[in-house]
Amino acid sequence: MDMAMTLEVIPLPVSDVDRARDFYRDRAGFHVDIDQEVMPGLRIVQLTPPGSGCSIALGDGIWEMTPGPRPAPGSYQGLQLCVADVEAAHAELAGRGLDVSEPVRYAPSDGATFFYFKDPDGNGWAVQEYRRRATQPLHKALADLAARHGTG
């Protein structure tokens, strides 16, 4: 039996936790789940995009607890959010004052339309349209895909 694993938190390298929190809350529309000192000297700010099962975590102390090199603020690129309606998402985020690129349709298939933005440090995000998400959650779509390809 396979053990269930879910990706739920991605630490994000930023230079100013308060500035990043305000950006993700006010411009990107993420919900602030936690903003507290969780142990002496370790403040964590965790934010979740609306409807997501995965959050981002901000905090200098995060990197002290993680083995390996500390990533530079702004060094993450290709973080991806998925939406059922790219035009509506674009309008909402632009209306919040977020500097977003125009949507680009790379191919006619579902999942091939994107727009992009960066946080104040330069971490790069893509917003991808998956119209199918309006009726089928990601975990169900991936399970169906794996079953069809014999990888599940």
C-alpha positions in Angstrom: 0.0 0.0 0.0 1.4 3.4 -0.9 1.7 6.0 1.8 -0.2 9.2 1.0 2.0 12.3 0.8 0.8 15.8 0.2 3.0 18.8 -0.7 1.6 21.4 1.7 4.3 24.0 2.5 7.0 25.6 0.3 9.5 27.9 2.2 10.1 31.0 0.0 13.3 33.0 0.2 12.6 36.7 0.7 14.6 39.6 2.1 11.9 41.2 4.1 9.2 39.0 5.7 6.8 41.9 6.5 7.0 43.3 2.9 6.6 39.8 1.4 3.6 39.1 3.7 1.9 42.3 2.8 2.5 41.6 -0.9 1.2 38.1 -0.9 -1.8 39.1 1.3 -2.7 42.4 -0.4 -1.7 42.0 -4.0 -1.7 38.2 -4.6 -4.8 37.6 -2.4 -3.3 34.8 -0.3 -4.8 34.2 3.1 -2.5 34.7 6.2 -2.7 31.4 8.1 0.0 32.0 10.6 2.1 35.1 11.6 3.7 34.4 14.9 6.9 33.4 16.7 6.5 29.6 16.8 9.5 29.2 19.1 12.0 31.7 20.5 13.6 33.5 17.7 11.7 31.7 14.9 8.8 33.8 13.4 6.9 32.0 10.7 4.4 33.6 8.3 2.4 31.1 6.3 0.1 32.1 3.5 -2.2 30.1 1.3 -3.6 30.9 -2.1 -7.4 30.8 -2.2 -8.5 27.2 -2.7 -5.0 25.7 -2.4 -3.9 22.8 -0.3 -0.3 24.1 -0.5 1.0 27.2 1.3 4.2 29.3 1.3 6.2 29.9 4.4 8.3 33.0 5.1 10.8 33.5 7.9 14.5 33.8 8.3 14.7 31.0 10.8 13.2 28.5 8.3 16.5 28.2 6.6 18.4 27.5 9.8 16.3 24.3 10.2 16.7 23.2 6.6 19.8 21.3 5.6 21.7 22.6 2.6 22.5 26.0 1.2 20.2 29.0 1.9 18.5 30.1 -1.3 18.9 33.8 -2.2 15.8 36.0 -2.0 14.2 36.1 -5.4 15.9 32.9 -6.6 12.8 30.8 -7.0 11.3 30.8 -10.5 8.4 28.8 -12.0 6.2 28.6 -8.9 2.8 27.9 -10.4 -0.8 28.6 -9.5 -3.6 27.0 -11.4 -7.0 28.7 -12.0 -10.2 27.6 -13.9 -10.6 31.0 -15.6 -7.4 32.9 -16.5 -9.2 36.1 -17.6 -11.0 36.3 -14.3 -7.9 35.6 -12.3 -5.9 38.2 -14.4 -8.6 40.8 -13.8 -8.7 40.2 -10.0 -5.0 40.3 -9.5 -4.5 43.3 -11.7 -7.4 45.0 -9.8 -5.4 44.3 -6.5 -2.5 46.3 -8.0 -0.4 43.3 -8.9 1.8 43.9 -11.9 0.9 40.9 -14.1 1.8 40.1 -17.7 -0.9 39.7 -20.3 -2.2 36.1 -20.7 -0.5 34.1 -23.4 -2.1 31.0 -25.0 0.7 28.7 -26.1 -1.6 26.1 -27.6 -5.4 25.6 -27.9 -5.5 22.8 -25.3 -6.7 23.3 -21.8 -3.7 24.1 -19.6 -1.8 26.0 -22.2 -2.6 29.6 -21.2 -0.4 31.5 -18.7 0.3 34.9 -17.2 3.2 35.8 -14.9 4.2 38.0 -12.0 7.1 38.5 -9.6 7.1 39.3 -5.9 9.1 42.3 -4.5 12.3 40.1 -4.3 11.9 38.7 -7.9 10.6 35.2 -7.1 8.7 34.3 -10.3 5.2 33.0 -10.5 3.1 31.6 -13.3 -0.7 31.5 -13.3 -2.0 28.6 -15.5 -5.5 28.2 -16.7 -7.0 24.7 -16.3 -10.7 25.0 -17.1 -11.1 21.4 -16.1 -10.3 22.4 -12.5 -13.8 24.0 -12.2 -15.3 20.5 -12.2 -12.4 18.2 -11.3 -10.0 18.7 -8.4 -6.3 18.2 -9.1 -5.8 15.1 -7.0 -8.7 13.4 -8.9 -7.3 14.5 -12.3 -3.8 13.2 -11.5 -5.2 9.9 -10.2 -7.2 9.4 -13.4 -4.1 10.3 -15.5 -1.9 7.9 -13.6 -4.5 5.1 -14.0 -4.7 5.7 -17.8 -0.9 5.5 -18.1 -0.4 2.6 -15.7 1.7 4.7 -13.3 -0.8 4.8 -10.3 
